[in-house]
Amino acid sequence: MIRLLLRLFRIKDFEPNETISVLKEQLKIANEENHRLTDTLLNILQPKAVEATPIELNQIASSSAIFSRRRAALEAKDREEARIIKSSTNLGKPDFVTDKITTEQLEKELNVEEA
């Protein structure tokens, strides 16, 4: 609206300065470079998925099996899953496997003092 009024009264509008266009070009170049660096880092840090061959466990018959046999089969299945998770060397692990970090440990690590 202001530009329209300035043009109607033939008052010089704010012309784009050469330094502004140079700064815009530099910002565009810096953003592209940051984007390329981010993509490169993500490609480097991306874990390579290594999948173990699925192990077929005996199917647990829920109706005819005795309770102790069902429990033993479920425990064997859980042990096998735990062994697979423990032996995996992938960078990404499920949240329940990682160590829990308290807020005090994070504050020490980041050198945050109480206010």
N, C-alpha and C positions, 0 to 999 in steps of 0.2 A: 504494500500500500504506500509506504514511504517512498519507495523507488518510483512509483507511478507519479506521485505528486512532484518529486524532484525533476522528473523528465518533462512533466507538463509545464513547469515554471522554468524550464531550460537551465536548471542548476546542475552543475557537474555531479554526477553520481560517483560513488566510490568505485574507482577502477581497480581491477585486480593488479596487484603489484607484481613485478618480476620476481622478487624475493619470495613472495607467497607461492608462486608456481614452482619455484626451485625447491622450496621446503616441502611442498606436496609431493613432488617427484622423489625426493630423498626419503620421505616417509613411506611412500609406496615401495621403493626398493628395499628399505629396512624391513617392512612387513613381509615381503616376499622371501627375503633371506631368513627371517625368523621362522616362517612356515616351512621352508626347506630343511632348516636345522632340526625343527621339531619332528618332521617326518623321518629324518635320518636317525634321530635318537630313538624314536618309537620302533623303527625297523631293527635297530641294534638290540634293544632291550626286549623285543618280542620273544617270548619263550617258544621253543620248538616243542610241539606236542608229540610226546612219545606214548603211544597207547600200548598197554600190555594186552596180550591175547586173552580174550575172555575165558575164564575157567568155569566150566560147567560143573555145578554142584548138584548133588542129588536133589531132585524136587522133593519138597517137604509135603508129605500127604497130611492134610489137616484133619481128615476125618478118622482114618483107620489107624494112624500111628499112635503109639503110646506117648504120653506126655514127656517122659524122659528122653525118648528118641527124638521127638520134635525139638526139644530144648537143646539137645546135643547137636543136632543138625543146624539150628539157628546160631549156636555159639561157634561152630566151625565156620559157618558163612561169615560171621562178624570178624573172627580172627583172620580169615583170608582177606577180607576187605581192609582191615587195619594193616596187614602186612603190605598190601599193595600201596596203600597211602603212605606208609612209612618208607618204603623203598623207592618211591618216586623221587626223581631228581629235578622235576620241573621247577621253574622259578615261581610260577603261580600256584599257590596252595589254597585250599579252602580256609575260610575264616576260622573254623573251629579247631584247626590244627595249629595255627600260629600262637605264639605266646601272647598273653594279655599284658598290655602296657597300661600302667596306672597314670593318672594325671600328674602325680608327683614326679614320676620318671620323665614324662614329657616336659614338665616345667624345668627340671634339671638340665635336660638335653638342650632346651631352647634358651636357657639362662633367663627364665622369667622370674622376677622377684615379686613378692606379694606387695600389693599397693597399700 
